Amino acid sequence: SSKMISLTQVTKNFGSRKAVESLTLAVPRGEIFGLLGHNGAGKSTAIGMMPGQVWPTSGEVKVCGHDVTTQRAKALHAVGAIFEAPAFYDYMSGWRNLQILSHYTARTPNERIKEVVEWVGLAGREHSKVKTYSHGMRARLALAQALLPQPELLILDEPDSGLDPKDITKMHQTIARLDRKSVV
């Protein structure tokens, strides 16, 4: 299917509180799509339902053509996601973190790690300890980790959260390059 994400009449209640009500949206392959809204509008809840971190009260959530509630493994096979800043090993380098974390999914060749490190703008600092990284560099390391397995779909919840204006601009530019680069 050319639809990477499809939500149909999705509602999520937390007790008596409606976090998301009758949301229908479709994101085609190759699109960069943002959910905008004020605090408490339900953006993170809606995004959390896409990889099945949050279960819908009703409605249908499909990712890569598969229903997330009934075929979660198939749906998430080609998905990279960042929800909150991942916990990195502070006393290891960014490079070593990427090597270790990639082993959870599949062993990643060093050439791929190098390619992604350069692509997110960490070249030259990849062998420094993560404890020396700025908030913006940690955000780029998180993006590198999500991109390593070459996902078909990348889901980011507030990728610029807590960044200063310069880093927000850099992150937005990096995300805007996602649909034009063969590295991803």
C-alpha positions, -999 to 999 in steps of 0.1 A, spaced: 0 0 0 12 35 -7 -2 46 27 25 43 54 2 54 82 -36 51 82 -58 60 112 -95 55 108 -120 70 133 -95 65 161 -105 74 197 -85 70 228 -100 75 263 -81 76 295 -109 69 320 -135 96 313 -110 119 295 -110 118 257 -74 123 246 -81 116 209 -116 117 193 -126 103 159 -92 110 143 -88 99 107 -56 106 87 -35 90 61 2 96 54 14 84 20 48 69 13 75 96 8 58 123 28 70 143 58 39 148 79 37 168 111 9 169 137 5 203 151 -16 214 181 -15 230 215 -3 212 246 -29 186 256 -44 183 221 -36 146 219 -6 147 195 16 124 216 -13 100 222 -21 99 185 16 93 176 19 67 204 -9 46 188 10 43 156 37 19 169 12 4 194 27 20 225 -8 33 232 -38 11 225 -68 28 208 -101 26 226 -118 23 192 -110 27 155 -83 12 133 -45 20 132 -25 7 103 12 11 97 29 -1 65 -5 -17 56 -8 -38 87 -31 -34 117 -10 -24 147 -33 -41 172 -35 -75 155 -3 -76 135 21 -55 155 54 -73 145 45 -70 108 34 -34 111 66 -23 129 90 -44 109 102 -14 89 96 14 114 122 35 133 108 56 162 119 81 188 96 89 216 117 103 244 155 108 243 169 73 245 192 64 274 227 63 261 258 50 279 274 83 289 309 70 294 311 54 260 314 72 226 285 79 204 300 54 179 301 26 206 265 34 217 253 30 181 272 -3 177 257 -17 210 222 -4 204 221 -17 168 229 -52 180 194 -54 196 179 -54 161 206 -65 137 244 -62 136 251 -31 116 283 -28 95 307 0 104 302 16 70 265 21 77 273 36 111 298 60 95 272 70 68 245 77 93 269 96 117 280 118 88 244 123 77 231 135 110 261 159 114 280 141 142 312 134 121 342 144 141 325 139 174 314 103 171 344 90 191 338 115 220 321 102 251 283 109 251 286 127 285 304 155 265 276 159 240 252 189 240 215 183 241 214 189 203 241 163 197 222 138 218 191 145 197 212 138 165 226 106 180 190 95 188 181 102 152 212 83 140 201 53 161 166 53 146 180 56 110 206 28 113 183 -1 102 172 19 72 135 21 82 108 27 56 90 48 81 103 71 108 80 82 137 93 111 158 75 126 188 87 161 195 122 156 179 131 192 188 119 191 224 143 210 247 166 221 220 178 257 216 167 277 185 199 269 166 196 232 172 158 232 164 167 247 130 194 221 124 170 193 134 143 206 111 168 209 82 179 173 89 144 160 89 136 179 57 165 161 40 150 127 49 129 123 18 157 134 -6 186 112 6 195 77 -4 212 72 30 178 66 47 
